[in-house]
Amino acid sequence: MSRPVEPEPGLCCQEGCASCVWLVYAQELLDYYRQKYPNDTAERVKEQIQDKIESPSVKEYVLMELAMSEKRYKEMAMMSKKKKKPG
């Protein structure tokens, strides 16, 4: 998997829509970093994008979605581990 390409300036409508280019980019970065660095993935992505998003509301939205995505990922990993334990 190659590193995702950052959205070009002006592509974000600053509305915080469900298909926000920054949200898509953040999710692609999460997937990319999970392959390379299994720990602290969300923090790496957060550091990469938070200064690049101009709108405070869009930044908050993307970071919140990023945190929720990471939480779901960790919960799924825990569930997977529990299913694999003999018992």
DSSP file (Angstrom, degrees, kcal/mol; ACC not computed):
  #  RESIDUE AA STRUCTURE BP1 BP2  ACC     N-H-->O    O-->H-N    N-H-->O    O-->H-N    TCO  KAPPA ALPHA  PHI   PSI    X-CA   Y-CA   Z-CA
    1    1 A M              0   0    0      0, 0.0     2,-0.2     0, 0.0    34,-0.0   0.000 360.0 360.0 360.0 131.7    0.0    0.0    0.0
    2    2 A S        -     0   0    0      1,-0.1     3,-0.1     3,-0.0    30,-0.0  -0.566 360.0 -86.4 -90.8 157.8    1.4    3.4   -0.9
    3    3 A R        -     0   0    0     -2,-0.2    -1,-0.1     1,-0.1    26,-0.1  -0.378  51.6-108.7 -62.9 133.8    1.1    6.5    1.3
    4    4 A P        -     0   0    0      0, 0.0     2,-0.5     0, 0.0    -1,-0.1  -0.228  29.9-115.1 -62.4 153.5   -2.2    8.4    0.7
    5    5 A V        -     0   0    0     -3,-0.1     3,-0.1     1,-0.0    -3,-0.0  -0.798  28.7-118.3 -94.7 129.1   -2.1   11.7   -1.1
    6    6 A E        -     0   0    0     -2,-0.5    16,-0.1     1,-0.1    -1,-0.0  -0.342  38.6 -96.0 -63.4 142.3   -3.1   14.7    1.0
    7    7 A P        -     0   0    0      0, 0.0    -1,-0.1     0, 0.0     3,-0.1  -0.300  42.6-111.7 -59.6 142.5   -6.1   16.6   -0.3
    8    8 A E    >   -     0   0    0      1,-0.1     3,-1.9    -3,-0.1     4,-0.3  -0.433  42.9 -86.4 -72.9 150.1   -5.3   19.6   -2.5
    9    9 A P  T 3  S+     0   0    0      0, 0.0    -1,-0.1     0, 0.0     0, 0.0  -0.283 114.6  25.8 -56.1 138.5   -6.0   23.1   -1.1
   10   10 A G  T 3  S+     0   0    0     -3,-0.1    -2,-0.1     2,-0.1     0, 0.0   0.303  89.8 103.1  91.7  -9.3   -9.6   24.2   -1.8
   11   11 A L    <   +     0   0    0     -3,-1.9     2,-0.4     2,-0.0    10,-0.2   0.795  63.1  81.8 -76.5 -26.6  -11.1   20.7   -2.1
   12   12 A C        -     0   0    0     -4,-0.3    -2,-0.1     1,-0.1     8,-0.0  -0.645  66.3-156.2 -81.6 131.8  -12.6   20.9    1.4
   13   13 A C        -     0   0    0     -2,-0.4    -1,-0.1     1,-0.0    -2,-0.0   0.516  32.5-127.7 -83.9  -4.6  -15.9   22.7    1.4
   14   14 A Q  S    S+     0   0    0      1,-0.1    44,-0.1    41,-0.1    43,-0.1   0.684  81.6 109.3  67.1  20.7  -15.5   23.5    5.2
   15   15 A E  S    S-     0   0    0     42,-0.1    -1,-0.1    43,-0.0    -3,-0.0   0.561  83.5-122.5-101.6 -12.2  -18.9   22.1    6.0
   16   16 A G        -     0   0    0      1,-0.1     4,-0.0     3,-0.0    -4,-0.0   0.889  45.4-179.3  71.7  39.5  -17.9   18.9    7.8
   17   17 A C    >   -     0   0    0      1,-0.1     3,-1.7     2,-0.1     6,-0.2  -0.245  41.3-107.8 -73.5 162.2  -19.7   16.6    5.4
   18   18 A A  T 3  S+     0   0    0      1,-0.3    -1,-0.1     5,-0.0    -2,-0.0   0.746 120.8  44.7 -62.8 -25.2  -19.8   12.8    5.8
   19   19 A S  T 3  S+     0   0    0      4,-0.1    -1,-0.3     5,-0.0    -2,-0.1  -0.103  82.3 163.8-109.9  34.7  -17.5   12.4    2.8
   20   20 A C    <>  -     0   0    0     -3,-1.7     4,-2.5     1,-0.1     3,-0.2  -0.236  43.7-131.6 -54.2 135.4  -15.1   15.2    3.8
   21   21 A V  H  > S+     0   0    0      1,-0.2     4,-2.2     2,-0.2    -1,-0.1   0.834 109.2  52.9 -60.9 -31.4  -11.8   14.9    1.9
   22   22 A W  H  > S+     0   0    0      2,-0.2     4,-2.5     1,-0.2    -1,-0.2   0.856 108.1  49.9 -72.7 -34.2  -10.0   15.3    5.2
   23   23 A L  H  > S+     0   0    0     -3,-0.2     4,-2.3     2,-0.2    -2,-0.2   0.916 112.1  47.3 -68.7 -43.3  -11.9   12.4    6.8
   24   24 A V  H  X S+     0   0    0     -4,-2.5     4,-2.3     2,-0.2    -2,-0.2   0.928 113.5  48.7 -61.7 -45.3  -11.2   10.2    3.8
   25   25 A Y  H  X S+     0   0    0     -4,-2.2     4,-2.5    -5,-0.2    -2,-0.2   0.912 110.3  51.3 -61.8 -43.8   -7.5   11.1    4.0
   26   26 A A  H  X S+     0   0    0     -4,-2.5     4,-2.4     1,-0.2    -1,-0.2   0.908 110.9  48.0 -61.2 -42.7   -7.4   10.5    7.7
   27   27 A Q  H  X S+     0   0    0     -4,-2.3     4,-2.3     2,-0.2    -1,-0.2   0.898 111.1  50.4 -66.5 -39.6   -9.0    7.0    7.3
   28   28 A E  H  X S+     0   0    0     -4,-2.3     4,-2.4     2,-0.2    -2,-0.2   0.896 110.7  49.8 -64.1 -39.4   -6.5    6.2    4.5
   29   29 A L  H  X S+     0   0    0     -4,-2.5     4,-3.2     2,-0.2     5,-0.3   0.902 108.2  53.8 -64.8 -40.5   -3.6    7.3    6.7
   30   30 A L  H  X S+     0   0    0     -4,-2.4     4,-2.4     1,-0.2    -2,-0.2   0.951 111.1  45.2 -57.3 -49.4   -5.0    5.1    9.5
   31   31 A D  H  X S+     0   0    0     -4,-2.3     4,-1.1     2,-0.2    -2,-0.2   0.905 114.5  49.2 -60.8 -42.5   -5.0    2.1    7.2
   32   32 A Y  H  X S+     0   0    0     -4,-2.4     4,-1.0     1,-0.2     3,-0.5   0.938 114.3  43.5 -63.0 -49.1   -1.6    2.9    5.9
   33   33 A Y  H  X S+     0   0    0     -4,-3.2     4,-4.0     1,-0.2    -1,-0.2   0.814 103.8  64.6 -71.1 -29.7    0.0    3.4    9.3
   34   34 A R  H  < S+     0   0    0     -4,-2.4    -1,-0.2    -5,-0.3    -2,-0.2   0.849 103.0  50.1 -61.5 -31.6   -1.7    0.3   10.8
   35   35 A Q  H  < S+     0   0    0     -4,-1.1    -1,-0.2    -3,-0.5    -2,-0.2   0.855 122.9  30.4 -72.1 -34.6    0.3   -1.8    8.4
   36   36 A K  H  < S+     0   0    0     -4,-1.0    -2,-0.2     1,-0.3    -3,-0.1   0.868 133.3  22.3 -92.3 -41.6    3.6   -0.1    9.3
   37   37 A Y     <  -     0   0    0     -4,-4.0    -1,-0.3    -5,-0.1    -2,-0.1  -0.866  59.8-172.9-132.7  95.3    3.1    0.9   13.0
   38   38 A P        +     0   0    0      0, 0.0     3,-0.3     0, 0.0     2,-0.3   0.724  69.8  64.6 -66.2 -19.6    0.5   -1.1   14.8
   39   39 A N  S    S+     0   0    0      1,-0.2     0, 0.0    -6,-0.1     0, 0.0  -0.786 107.9   7.1-106.8 149.5    0.7    1.0   18.0
   40   40 A D  S  > S+     0   0    0     -2,-0.3     4,-1.9     1,-0.1    -1,-0.2   0.782  76.8 147.9  57.3  31.5   -0.2    4.7   18.4
   41   41 A T  H  >  +     0   0    0     -3,-0.3     4,-2.2     1,-0.2     5,-0.2   0.929  67.6  49.3 -62.6 -47.8   -1.6    4.8   14.9
   42   42 A A  H  > S+     0   0    0      1,-0.2     4,-2.9     2,-0.2    -1,-0.2   0.875 109.3  53.2 -62.8 -36.9   -4.3    7.4   15.6
   43   43 A E  H  > S+     0   0    0      2,-0.2     4,-2.4     1,-0.2    -1,-0.2   0.900 107.6  51.1 -64.9 -39.9   -1.7    9.7   17.3
   44   44 A R  H  X S+     0   0    0     -4,-1.9     4,-1.6     2,-0.2    -2,-0.2   0.927 113.2  44.8 -61.4 -44.8    0.5    9.5   14.2
   45   45 A V  H  X S+     0   0    0     -4,-2.2     4,-2.0     2,-0.2     5,-0.3   0.931 111.2  53.3 -66.1 -45.1   -2.4   10.5   12.0
   46   46 A K  H  X S+     0   0    0     -4,-2.9     4,-2.3     1,-0.2     5,-0.2   0.915 109.4  48.9 -55.7 -45.6   -3.6   13.2   14.3
   47   47 A E  H  < S+     0   0    0     -4,-2.4     4,-0.4     1,-0.2    -1,-0.2   0.859 111.6  51.0 -62.1 -35.5   -0.1   14.8   14.3
   48   48 A Q  H  < S+     0   0    0     -4,-1.6    -1,-0.2    -5,-0.2    -2,-0.2   0.839 122.5  24.8 -72.4 -34.4    0.0   14.6   10.5
   49   49 A I  H >X S+     0   0    0     -4,-2.0     3,-1.7     2,-0.1     4,-1.1   0.736  95.4  82.9-108.5 -23.8   -3.3   16.3    9.8
   50   50 A Q  T 3< S+     0   0    0     -4,-2.3     3,-0.2    -5,-0.3    -3,-0.1   0.810  97.1  44.9 -61.3 -32.2   -4.4   18.6   12.6
   51   51 A D  T 34 S+     0   0    0     -4,-0.4    -1,-0.3    -5,-0.2    -2,-0.1   0.585 109.4  58.2 -83.7  -9.0   -2.3   21.6   11.5
   52   52 A K  T <4 S+     0   0    0     -3,-1.7     2,-0.6    -4,-0.0    -2,-0.2   0.681  83.7  86.6 -94.8 -19.4   -3.3   21.2    7.9
   53   53 A I     <  -     0   0    0     -4,-1.1     6,-0.1    -3,-0.2    -4,-0.0  -0.738  59.6-165.5 -86.7 120.6   -7.1   21.5    8.4
   54   54 A E        +     0   0    0     -2,-0.6    -1,-0.2     4,-0.0     3,-0.0   0.927  64.4  74.9 -73.7 -47.6   -8.0   25.2    8.3
   55   55 A S     >  -     0   0    0      1,-0.2     4,-2.6     2,-0.0     5,-0.2  -0.527  68.4-149.4 -74.0 124.1  -11.6   25.1    9.7
   56   56 A P  H  > S+     0   0    0      0, 0.0     4,-2.3     0, 0.0     5,-0.2   0.879  98.9  49.6 -59.5 -37.9  -11.7   24.6   13.5
   57   57 A S  H  > S+     0   0    0      2,-0.2     4,-2.2     1,-0.2     5,-0.1   0.892 112.2  46.5 -70.8 -38.3  -15.1   22.8   13.2
   58   58 A V  H  > S+     0   0    0      2,-0.2     4,-2.9     1,-0.2     5,-0.2   0.905 112.1  52.1 -68.0 -40.5  -13.9   20.5   10.4
   59   59 A K  H  X S+     0   0    0     -4,-2.6     4,-2.6     2,-0.2     5,-0.2   0.934 111.2  46.5 -60.0 -46.8  -10.7   19.8   12.4
   60   60 A E  H  X S+     0   0    0     -4,-2.3     4,-2.3     2,-0.2    -1,-0.2   0.912 113.4  49.8 -62.3 -43.1  -12.8   18.9   15.5
   61   61 A Y  H  X S+     0   0    0     -4,-2.2     4,-2.5     2,-0.2    -2,-0.2   0.934 113.0  45.2 -61.1 -48.7  -15.1   16.7   13.4
   62   62 A V  H  X S+     0   0    0     -4,-2.9     4,-2.4     1,-0.2    -2,-0.2   0.914 113.9  48.8 -65.2 -43.2  -12.3   14.8   11.7
   63   63 A L  H  X S+     0   0    0     -4,-2.6     4,-2.2    -5,-0.2    -1,-0.2   0.872 111.7  50.0 -66.0 -36.5  -10.4   14.3   15.0
   64   64 A M  H  X S+     0   0    0     -4,-2.3     4,-2.4    -5,-0.2    -2,-0.2   0.933 112.4  46.5 -65.4 -46.0  -13.5   13.1   16.7
   65   65 A E  H  X S+     0   0    0     -4,-2.5     4,-2.4     1,-0.2    -2,-0.2   0.875 110.9  53.5 -63.0 -37.3  -14.2   10.6   13.8
   66   66 A L  H  X S+     0   0    0     -4,-2.4     4,-2.2     2,-0.2    -1,-0.2   0.920 109.4  47.8 -62.4 -45.5  -10.6    9.5   13.9
   67   67 A A  H  X S+     0   0    0     -4,-2.2     4,-2.2     1,-0.2    -2,-0.2   0.902 112.7  48.8 -63.3 -41.9  -10.8    8.8   17.7
   68   68 A M  H  X S+     0   0    0     -4,-2.4     4,-2.5     2,-0.2    -2,-0.2   0.894 110.5  50.9 -66.3 -39.4  -14.1    6.9   17.2
   69   69 A S  H  X S+     0   0    0     -4,-2.4     4,-2.2     1,-0.2    -2,-0.2   0.909 110.9  48.2 -63.7 -42.6  -12.6    4.9   14.3
   70   70 A E  H  X S+     0   0    0     -4,-2.2     4,-2.4     2,-0.2    -2,-0.2   0.888 110.4  52.0 -66.3 -38.9   -9.6    3.9   16.4
   71   71 A K  H  X S+     0   0    0     -4,-2.2     4,-2.4     2,-0.2    -2,-0.2   0.934 110.7  47.4 -62.8 -46.1  -11.8    2.9   19.4
   72   72 A R  H  X S+     0   0    0     -4,-2.5     4,-2.4     1,-0.2    -2,-0.2   0.901 110.8  52.6 -61.2 -40.8  -13.9    0.7   17.1
   73   73 A Y  H  X S+     0   0    0     -4,-2.2     4,-2.1     1,-0.2    -1,-0.2   0.924 111.0  46.0 -60.9 -45.9  -10.7   -0.8   15.7
   74   74 A K  H  X S+     0   0    0     -4,-2.4     4,-2.2     2,-0.2    -1,-0.2   0.882 111.4  52.1 -67.0 -38.5   -9.3   -1.6   19.2
   75   75 A E  H  X S+     0   0    0     -4,-2.4     4,-2.4     2,-0.2    -1,-0.2   0.907 110.1  48.9 -63.7 -41.2  -12.7   -3.1   20.3
   76   76 A M  H  X S+     0   0    0     -4,-2.4     4,-2.2     2,-0.2    -2,-0.2   0.892 110.1  51.6 -65.3 -38.9  -12.7   -5.4   17.2
   77   77 A A  H  X S+     0   0    0     -4,-2.1     4,-2.0     2,-0.2    -2,-0.2   0.899 110.2  49.1 -64.4 -40.3   -9.2   -6.5   17.9
   78   78 A M  H  X S+     0   0    0     -4,-2.2     4,-2.2     2,-0.2    -2,-0.2   0.914 111.1  49.5 -64.8 -43.1  -10.1   -7.3   21.5
   79   79 A M  H  X S+     0   0    0     -4,-2.4     4,-1.8     1,-0.2    -2,-0.2   0.892 109.8  51.9 -62.8 -39.2  -13.1   -9.3   20.4
   80   80 A S  H  X S+     0   0    0     -4,-2.2     4,-1.3     1,-0.2    -1,-0.2   0.891 109.0  49.8 -64.4 -40.7  -11.0  -11.2   17.9
   81   81 A K  H  X S+     0   0    0     -4,-2.0     4,-1.0     1,-0.2    -1,-0.2   0.893 109.1  52.3 -65.1 -40.2   -8.5  -12.1   20.6
   82   82 A K  H  < S+     0   0    0     -4,-2.2     3,-0.4     1,-0.2    -1,-0.2   0.869 107.8  51.5 -65.0 -36.6  -11.2  -13.3   22.9
   83   83 A K  H  < S+     0   0    0     -4,-1.8    -1,-0.2     1,-0.2    -2,-0.2   0.807 107.6  53.3 -69.9 -29.2  -12.6  -15.6   20.2
   84   84 A K  H  < S+     0   0    0     -4,-1.3    -1,-0.2    -3,-0.2    -2,-0.2   0.694  85.2 101.0 -81.0 -19.0   -9.2  -17.1   19.6
   85   85 A K  S  < S-     0   0    0     -4,-1.0     2,-0.2    -3,-0.4    -3,-0.0  -0.463  77.6-122.7 -68.5 132.9   -8.6  -18.1   23.2
   86   86 A P              0   0    0      0, 0.0    -1,-0.1     0, 0.0    -2,-0.1  -0.530 360.0 360.0 -72.4 142.1   -9.2  -21.8   23.9
   87   87 A G              0   0    0     -2,-0.2    -2,-0.0     0, 0.0     0, 0.0   0.397 360.0 360.0 178.9 360.0  -11.8  -22.2   26.6
